[in-house]
Amino acid sequence: MTSKGTFGISSRDAVLAALRNSKGPADGFIVARAAKVSPLQATRAMEKLVAEGLLVKKDALDGFNDPSATFEAMRP
């Protein structure tokens, strides 16, 4: 179950939209600000989107759920 953020959009959808609208790779802090969610919530959503094949994880200093990791949306 996904939580609903602003205007009933799920956190997952807000995070995906923020990354698709970015000009390149972005970390959890940047995406969180754009999607209006917490950095941890953004990072968790991005990790799930990577598993779904919708994002690419570019780099990470730590392991799973690292807000400083950068992600990029797959381009159609």
Summary of the structure (lengths in Angstrom):
residues: 76
radius of gyration: 11.0
end to end distance: 26.5
largest distance: 33.5
contacts: 229
relative contact order: 0.21
helix: 46%
strand: 17%
